[in-house]
Amino acid sequence: MRAIRKPLMMRGMVLLHYGMMVVLFAVCWQLFYRHAAAGSVFGAVDISVYAFYAVSLGMLSRIYGAYRVGLAHVGELLYGQVLANLISLAITYILACALARKVLNPLAGFGCAAVQALFNAGWTVAANQLYFSLHKPKRTVVIYRDESDLRKLREIRFFAERWQVERSVQWMEGNAHDLPHAGVASDAPGDIQKLMRIMENYEAVFVSGVSATLRNGIAKYCVEKGKACYFVPHTGDVIISGAEHIRSFSVLICRVGRCRPTPEYLFVKRAMDIVLSLMAILIASPFMAVTALAIRGYDRGPVLYKQVRLTKDGKAFEILNLRWMQVVHELHKMQTRTRWIIGAKYTIFRLPSDFRHSTAGFAGVSAA
């Protein structure tokens, strides 16, 4: 019972947050949108809208990691929750407009999102504090190959409330050099058996840079002993993680290869690319028009420039973009080169500024 008490408490916090989000949305719906979209009588339409919002919120919260308490920073949790709420509200608002057959006032939805964001902030801090009050820092050992591998794990120090690193062990070509966490080297040699004896005294193990054979042995040991094991994956590990299980044989066979999207996925992706691009162009067109006028008025140069980019499989294609470099950039390079050669302080074609970017273009592109 004691082992499941902590997970149950955290799941209770998640259910509390999820329920409050749905309740706040239901209040907003009842007060501002129900009469316009579903009529004055509570019925199946209201229940369907609640269910639609709840399902959307649950799926998006999972996608954006809104409830990864203890595994992510407070800011990341809050960002995921706010993003999931905003997208769910936006989708449900479109549904409400379709039911009402007119464009409804979105201010109530923005107010609901603001209240939800405030609750998200308070809940995230409270849930984070509860998690770390229930889970004390784990005594941790780091196993690595060389200093570059150890540097990959330097961010552990930002998670002192989760992992208390007490020892670092360097593994090189059959020798284990036991190093205190302060970094003072020791001459005590050892082998894989020594690593096992060292890991017995710790609750968590971090592995970086060691061979796959040794890493697999450490992982098996940690699984058998119930210890938490974390490792920096090799390229092969990333490829194998996406392998497809083939069930045609009596033994487990996995197939790896390049991603081959289905025709349905390619069709939907292309359709979304076109639709979303057109929407983005329509929304950003006023900013782009103002930027184009500013660029033209700044130095009377061309507004657009053409550039070659690479796409899938190295295929080249040309793009048009707003110009944000000065037309005299080549002259500026000549000036800089001449100054370097002759060592003169000034030249007869000195530019008014060494800044290569067009102020209007740079500001406009950044804003757009």
Contacts in CASP RR format, 6 or more apart in sequence:
PFRMAT RR
TARGET T0000
AUTHOR 0000-0000-0000
METHOD contacts of the structure
MODEL  1
MRAIRKPLMMRGMVLLHYGMMVVLFAVCWQLFYRHAAAGSVFGAVDISVY
AFYAVSLGMLSRIYGAYRVGLAHVGELLYGQVLANLISLAITYILACALA
RKVLNPLAGFGCAAVQALFNAGWTVAANQLYFSLHKPKRTVVIYRDESDL
RKLREIRFFAERWQVERSVQWMEGNAHDLPHAGVASDAPGDIQKLMRIME
NYEAVFVSGVSATLRNGIAKYCVEKGKACYFVPHTGDVIISGAEHIRSFS
VLICRVGRCRPTPEYLFVKRAMDIVLSLMAILIASPFMAVTALAIRGYDR
GPVLYKQVRLTKDGKAFEILNLRWMQVVHELHKMQTRTRWIIGAKYTIFR
LPSDFRHSTAGFAGVSAA
6 134 0 8 1.000
6 135 0 8 1.000
9 130 0 8 1.000
9 134 0 8 1.000
10 69 0 8 1.000
10 127 0 8 1.000
10 130 0 8 1.000
10 131 0 8 1.000
10 134 0 8 1.000
13 69 0 8 1.000
13 123 0 8 1.000
13 126 0 8 1.000
13 127 0 8 1.000
13 130 0 8 1.000
14 67 0 8 1.000
14 69 0 8 1.000
14 127 0 8 1.000
16 123 0 8 1.000
17 67 0 8 1.000
17 81 0 8 1.000
17 119 0 8 1.000
17 120 0 8 1.000
17 123 0 8 1.000
17 127 0 8 1.000
18 54 0 8 1.000
18 57 0 8 1.000
18 58 0 8 1.000
18 61 0 8 1.000
20 119 0 8 1.000
20 123 0 8 1.000
21 57 0 8 1.000
21 85 0 8 1.000
21 116 0 8 1.000
21 119 0 8 1.000
22 50 0 8 1.000
22 53 0 8 1.000
22 54 0 8 1.000
22 57 0 8 1.000
24 112 0 8 1.000
24 115 0 8 1.000
24 116 0 8 1.000
24 119 0 8 1.000
25 50 0 8 1.000
25 53 0 8 1.000
25 88 0 8 1.000
25 89 0 8 1.000
25 92 0 8 1.000
25 112 0 8 1.000
25 116 0 8 1.000
26 50 0 8 1.000
27 112 0 8 1.000
28 108 0 8 1.000
28 109 0 8 1.000
28 111 0 8 1.000
28 112 0 8 1.000
29 46 0 8 1.000
29 49 0 8 1.000
29 50 0 8 1.000
29 96 0 8 1.000
30 46 0 8 1.000
31 108 0 8 1.000
32 105 0 8 1.000
32 108 0 8 1.000
32 109 0 8 1.000
33 96 0 8 1.000
33 100 0 8 1.000
33 104 0 8 1.000
33 108 0 8 1.000
34 40 0 8 1.000
34 42 0 8 1.000
34 46 0 8 1.000
36 96 0 8 1.000
36 100 0 8 1.000
36 102 0 8 1.000
36 104 0 8 1.000
37 45 0 8 1.000
37 49 0 8 1.000
37 96 0 8 1.000
37 97 0 8 1.000
37 99 0 8 1.000
37 100 0 8 1.000
37 104 0 8 1.000
38 45 0 8 1.000
38 46 0 8 1.000
38 49 0 8 1.000
38 99 0 8 1.000
39 45 0 8 1.000
45 99 0 8 1.000
49 92 0 8 1.000
49 95 0 8 1.000
49 96 0 8 1.000
49 99 0 8 1.000
52 91 0 8 1.000
52 92 0 8 1.000
52 95 0 8 1.000
53 88 0 8 1.000
53 89 0 8 1.000
53 92 0 8 1.000
56 87 0 8 1.000
56 88 0 8 1.000
56 91 0 8 1.000
56 92 0 8 1.000
57 84 0 8 1.000
57 85 0 8 1.000
57 88 0 8 1.000
58 84 0 8 1.000
60 66 0 8 1.000
60 83 0 8 1.000
60 84 0 8 1.000
60 87 0 8 1.000
60 88 0 8 1.000
61 67 0 8 1.000
61 80 0 8 1.000
61 81 0 8 1.000
61 84 0 8 1.000
63 84 0 8 1.000
64 79 0 8 1.000
64 80 0 8 1.000
64 81 0 8 1.000
64 83 0 8 1.000
64 84 0 8 1.000
65 72 0 8 1.000
65 77 0 8 1.000
65 80 0 8 1.000
66 77 0 8 1.000
66 80 0 8 1.000
66 81 0 8 1.000
66 84 0 8 1.000
67 77 0 8 1.000
68 76 0 8 1.000
68 77 0 8 1.000
69 77 0 8 1.000
69 124 0 8 1.000
69 127 0 8 1.000
69 128 0 8 1.000
69 131 0 8 1.000
70 128 0 8 1.000
70 131 0 8 1.000
70 132 0 8 1.000
70 135 0 8 1.000
70 162 0 8 1.000
74 124 0 8 1.000
74 125 0 8 1.000
74 128 0 8 1.000
75 124 0 8 1.000
77 124 0 8 1.000
77 127 0 8 1.000
77 128 0 8 1.000
78 120 0 8 1.000
78 121 0 8 1.000
78 124 0 8 1.000
81 120 0 8 1.000
81 123 0 8 1.000
81 124 0 8 1.000
82 113 0 8 1.000
82 116 0 8 1.000
82 117 0 8 1.000
82 120 0 8 1.000
85 113 0 8 1.000
85 116 0 8 1.000
85 117 0 8 1.000
85 120 0 8 1.000
86 113 0 8 1.000
89 109 0 8 1.000
89 112 0 8 1.000
89 113 0 8 1.000
93 104 0 8 1.000
93 106 0 8 1.000
93 109 0 8 1.000
96 104 0 8 1.000
97 103 0 8 1.000
97 104 0 8 1.000
132 161 0 8 1.000
132 162 0 8 1.000
135 162 0 8 1.000
137 160 0 8 1.000
137 161 0 8 1.000
137 162 0 8 1.000
137 163 0 8 1.000
137 164 0 8 1.000
138 162 0 8 1.000
138 163 0 8 1.000
138 164 0 8 1.000
138 202 0 8 1.000
138 203 0 8 1.000
138 204 0 8 1.000
138 228 0 8 1.000
139 164 0 8 1.000
139 166 0 8 1.000
139 201 0 8 1.000
139 202 0 8 1.000
139 203 0 8 1.000
139 204 0 8 1.000
140 156 0 8 1.000
140 163 0 8 1.000
140 164 0 8 1.000
140 165 0 8 1.000
140 166 0 8 1.000
140 202 0 8 1.000
140 203 0 8 1.000
140 204 0 8 1.000
140 205 0 8 1.000
140 206 0 8 1.000
141 165 0 8 1.000
141 166 0 8 1.000
141 167 0 8 1.000
141 168 0 8 1.000
141 169 0 8 1.000
141 198 0 8 1.000
141 199 0 8 1.000
141 201 0 8 1.000
141 202 0 8 1.000
141 204 0 8 1.000
141 205 0 8 1.000
141 206 0 8 1.000
142 150 0 8 1.000
142 153 0 8 1.000
142 156 0 8 1.000
142 165 0 8 1.000
142 167 0 8 1.000
142 168 0 8 1.000
142 169 0 8 1.000
142 205 0 8 1.000
142 206 0 8 1.000
142 207 0 8 1.000
142 208 0 8 1.000
143 168 0 8 1.000
143 169 0 8 1.000
143 170 0 8 1.000
143 171 0 8 1.000
143 195 0 8 1.000
143 205 0 8 1.000
143 206 0 8 1.000
143 207 0 8 1.000
143 208 0 8 1.000
143 210 0 8 1.000
143 218 0 8 1.000
144 150 0 8 1.000
144 153 0 8 1.000
144 168 0 8 1.000
144 169 0 8 1.000
144 170 0 8 1.000
144 171 0 8 1.000
144 207 0 8 1.000
144 208 0 8 1.000
144 209 0 8 1.000
144 210 0 8 1.000
145 170 0 8 1.000
145 171 0 8 1.000
145 172 0 8 1.000
145 208 0 8 1.000
145 209 0 8 1.000
145 210 0 8 1.000
146 170 0 8 1.000
146 172 0 8 1.000
146 209 0 8 1.000
149 208 0 8 1.000
149 209 0 8 1.000
149 210 0 8 1.000
149 232 0 8 1.000
150 168 0 8 1.000
150 170 0 8 1.000
150 208 0 8 1.000
152 208 0 8 1.000
152 232 0 8 1.000
153 206 0 8 1.000
153 208 0 8 1.000
153 232 0 8 1.000
156 163 0 8 1.000
156 165 0 8 1.000
156 206 0 8 1.000
157 165 0 8 1.000
163 204 0 8 1.000
163 206 0 8 1.000
165 181 0 8 1.000
165 206 0 8 1.000
166 181 0 8 1.000
166 202 0 8 1.000
167 178 0 8 1.000
167 179 0 8 1.000
167 180 0 8 1.000
167 181 0 8 1.000
167 198 0 8 1.000
167 202 0 8 1.000
168 179 0 8 1.000
168 180 0 8 1.000
168 181 0 8 1.000
168 183 0 8 1.000
169 176 0 8 1.000
169 177 0 8 1.000
169 178 0 8 1.000
169 179 0 8 1.000
169 195 0 8 1.000
169 198 0 8 1.000
170 176 0 8 1.000
170 177 0 8 1.000
170 179 0 8 1.000
171 195 0 8 1.000
171 210 0 8 1.000
171 214 0 8 1.000
174 190 0 8 1.000
174 191 0 8 1.000
174 192 0 8 1.000
175 189 0 8 1.000
175 190 0 8 1.000
175 191 0 8 1.000
176 189 0 8 1.000
176 190 0 8 1.000
176 191 0 8 1.000
176 192 0 8 1.000
176 194 0 8 1.000
176 195 0 8 1.000
177 185 0 8 1.000
177 186 0 8 1.000
177 187 0 8 1.000
177 188 0 8 1.000
177 189 0 8 1.000
178 186 0 8 1.000
178 188 0 8 1.000
178 194 0 8 1.000
178 198 0 8 1.000
179 185 0 8 1.000
179 186 0 8 1.000
180 186 0 8 1.000
192 214 0 8 1.000
195 218 0 8 1.000
196 221 0 8 1.000
199 205 0 8 1.000
199 218 0 8 1.000
199 221 0 8 1.000
199 222 0 8 1.000
199 225 0 8 1.000
199 227 0 8 1.000
200 225 0 8 1.000
202 227 0 8 1.000
203 227 0 8 1.000
203 228 0 8 1.000
204 227 0 8 1.000
204 228 0 8 1.000
204 229 0 8 1.000
204 230 0 8 1.000
205 218 0 8 1.000
205 222 0 8 1.000
205 227 0 8 1.000
205 228 0 8 1.000
205 229 0 8 1.000
205 230 0 8 1.000
206 230 0 8 1.000
206 231 0 8 1.000
207 215 0 8 1.000
207 218 0 8 1.000
207 219 0 8 1.000
207 229 0 8 1.000
207 230 0 8 1.000
207 231 0 8 1.000
207 232 0 8 1.000
208 231 0 8 1.000
208 232 0 8 1.000
209 215 0 8 1.000
209 232 0 8 1.000
209 234 0 8 1.000
210 218 0 8 1.000
212 234 0 8 1.000
212 237 0 8 1.000
215 231 0 8 1.000
218 229 0 8 1.000
218 231 0 8 1.000
219 229 0 8 1.000
219 231 0 8 1.000
221 227 0 8 1.000
222 228 0 8 1.000
222 229 0 8 1.000
223 229 0 8 1.000
233 241 0 8 1.000
239 256 0 8 1.000
239 257 0 8 1.000
240 254 0 8 1.000
240 256 0 8 1.000
242 256 0 8 1.000
243 254 0 8 1.000
243 255 0 8 1.000
243 256 0 8 1.000
244 254 0 8 1.000
244 255 0 8 1.000
244 256 0 8 1.000
245 252 0 8 1.000
245 253 0 8 1.000
245 254 0 8 1.000
246 253 0 8 1.000
246 254 0 8 1.000
246 255 0 8 1.000
261 269 0 8 1.000
284 368 0 8 1.000
287 364 0 8 1.000
287 367 0 8 1.000
287 368 0 8 1.000
288 322 0 8 1.000
288 368 0 8 1.000
290 364 0 8 1.000
291 322 0 8 1.000
291 360 0 8 1.000
291 361 0 8 1.000
291 363 0 8 1.000
291 364 0 8 1.000
291 365 0 8 1.000
291 367 0 8 1.000
291 368 0 8 1.000
292 303 0 8 1.000
292 322 0 8 1.000
294 360 0 8 1.000
294 361 0 8 1.000
294 363 0 8 1.000
294 364 0 8 1.000
295 301 0 8 1.000
295 303 0 8 1.000
295 322 0 8 1.000
295 323 0 8 1.000
295 324 0 8 1.000
295 358 0 8 1.000
295 360 0 8 1.000
295 361 0 8 1.000
295 364 0 8 1.000
296 303 0 8 1.000
297 360 0 8 1.000
298 358 0 8 1.000
298 359 0 8 1.000
298 360 0 8 1.000
298 361 0 8 1.000
299 326 0 8 1.000
299 327 0 8 1.000
299 358 0 8 1.000
301 323 0 8 1.000
301 327 0 8 1.000
302 323 0 8 1.000
302 327 0 8 1.000
303 322 0 8 1.000
303 323 0 8 1.000
304 320 0 8 1.000
304 321 0 8 1.000
304 322 0 8 1.000
304 323 0 8 1.000
305 320 0 8 1.000
305 321 0 8 1.000
305 322 0 8 1.000
305 323 0 8 1.000
305 325 0 8 1.000
306 318 0 8 1.000
306 319 0 8 1.000
306 320 0 8 1.000
307 318 0 8 1.000
307 319 0 8 1.000
307 321 0 8 1.000
308 316 0 8 1.000
308 317 0 8 1.000
308 318 0 8 1.000
308 319 0 8 1.000
309 316 0 8 1.000
309 317 0 8 1.000
309 318 0 8 1.000
309 319 0 8 1.000
310 316 0 8 1.000
310 317 0 8 1.000
311 317 0 8 1.000
321 365 0 8 1.000
322 361 0 8 1.000
322 364 0 8 1.000
322 365 0 8 1.000
322 368 0 8 1.000
323 358 0 8 1.000
323 361 0 8 1.000
324 357 0 8 1.000
324 358 0 8 1.000
324 361 0 8 1.000
324 362 0 8 1.000
324 364 0 8 1.000
324 365 0 8 1.000
325 356 0 8 1.000
325 357 0 8 1.000
325 358 0 8 1.000
326 332 0 8 1.000
326 356 0 8 1.000
326 357 0 8 1.000
326 358 0 8 1.000
328 351 0 8 1.000
329 356 0 8 1.000
331 349 0 8 1.000
331 351 0 8 1.000
332 351 0 8 1.000
332 354 0 8 1.000
332 356 0 8 1.000
334 349 0 8 1.000
335 347 0 8 1.000
335 349 0 8 1.000
335 350 0 8 1.000
335 351 0 8 1.000
336 354 0 8 1.000
338 344 0 8 1.000
338 347 0 8 1.000
339 345 0 8 1.000
339 347 0 8 1.000
END
